[in-house]
Amino acid sequence: VAIYDEGKLVMLARAVIPFNHFYSRQNPYKFLKNQPLGHWLFKFPHLKRLPFQFSHLRNFSLNENQKSNLKFVRRSLFKVSDNQLLLTEIFV
């Protein structure tokens, strides 16, 4: 997902859902549809977000015209009951 602010790209995000949870009968993600992930995630009272992991990318570029020396990356693992979701965000 690309997130823009006033037409400028500010973040790239990717959510990874385990295959066995996504295709299970009790798939908690099927109700997400077009809702923002954060709006949906924080509806769960038992949601646990494990500590952030931070890193950076050097010489990251989306294309030849947009290059940057350093991008910050944040990774979060969410747990709701037995379900997990890994969220990776690149701050552009």
C-alpha positions as CSV (number, residue, x, y, z in Angstrom):
1,V,0.0,0.0,0.0
2,A,1.3,3.4,-0.9
3,I,0.3,6.3,1.5
4,Y,0.3,9.9,0.3
5,D,0.1,13.2,2.0
6,E,-0.9,16.1,-0.3
7,G,0.2,14.2,-3.3
8,K,3.6,13.2,-1.9
9,L,4.5,9.6,-1.1
10,V,5.2,9.3,2.6
11,M,5.0,5.6,3.4
12,L,4.9,2.1,1.8
13,A,3.3,-0.6,3.9
14,R,2.8,-4.3,3.5
15,A,0.9,-6.7,5.6
16,V,1.7,-10.4,5.7
17,I,-1.0,-12.9,6.8
18,P,-0.2,-16.6,7.4
19,F,-1.7,-18.7,4.6
20,N,-3.4,-21.1,7.0
21,H,-5.2,-18.2,8.8
22,F,-6.2,-16.4,5.6
23,Y,-8.0,-19.5,4.2
24,S,-9.4,-20.9,7.4
25,R,-13.2,-20.8,8.2
26,Q,-12.6,-18.4,11.0
27,N,-10.6,-16.0,9.0
28,P,-10.6,-12.7,10.9
29,Y,-9.3,-10.8,7.9
30,K,-12.2,-11.4,5.6
31,F,-14.1,-8.5,7.1
32,L,-11.3,-6.0,6.3
33,K,-12.2,-5.4,2.6
34,N,-11.3,-1.8,1.8
35,Q,-11.0,-0.5,5.4
36,P,-7.7,0.8,6.6
37,L,-5.8,-1.9,8.4
38,G,-5.3,0.2,11.6
39,H,-9.0,1.0,11.8
40,W,-9.7,-2.7,11.7
41,L,-6.9,-4.0,13.9
42,F,-7.5,-1.7,16.9
43,K,-11.1,-2.9,17.2
44,F,-9.9,-6.0,18.9
45,P,-9.7,-5.6,22.7
46,H,-7.2,-8.4,23.1
47,L,-4.9,-7.2,20.3
48,K,-1.2,-7.4,21.2
49,R,1.4,-5.5,19.3
50,L,4.9,-6.9,20.0
51,P,7.8,-4.4,20.3
52,F,8.7,-2.6,17.1
53,Q,11.8,-3.6,15.1
54,F,13.5,-0.7,13.4
55,S,16.1,-0.7,10.6
56,H,17.0,1.4,7.6
57,L,17.6,1.0,3.8
58,R,20.4,2.7,2.1
59,N,20.2,3.7,-1.6
60,F,16.5,2.8,-1.7
61,S,14.7,4.0,-4.9
62,L,11.2,3.4,-6.3
63,N,12.4,4.4,-9.7
64,E,15.4,6.2,-11.3
65,N,13.9,9.7,-10.7
66,Q,13.2,9.2,-7.0
67,K,16.3,8.2,-5.1
68,S,17.1,8.6,-1.4
69,N,20.1,7.8,0.7
70,L,18.3,6.5,3.7
71,K,14.8,5.2,4.5
72,F,13.6,4.1,7.9
73,V,11.7,0.8,8.2
74,R,9.5,-0.3,11.1
75,R,8.2,-3.8,11.5
76,S,5.4,-4.9,13.9
77,L,3.9,-8.2,14.7
78,F,0.3,-8.2,15.8
79,K,-1.4,-11.1,17.6
80,V,-5.1,-11.6,18.2
81,S,-6.0,-14.9,19.7
82,D,-4.1,-17.5,17.6
83,N,-3.9,-15.2,14.6
84,Q,-0.9,-13.2,13.6
85,L,-0.2,-10.4,11.1
86,L,3.2,-8.9,10.2
87,L,3.2,-5.2,9.2
88,T,6.2,-3.7,7.5
89,E,6.3,0.1,6.9
90,I,8.9,2.1,4.9
91,F,8.9,5.8,5.7
92,V,9.9,7.6,2.5
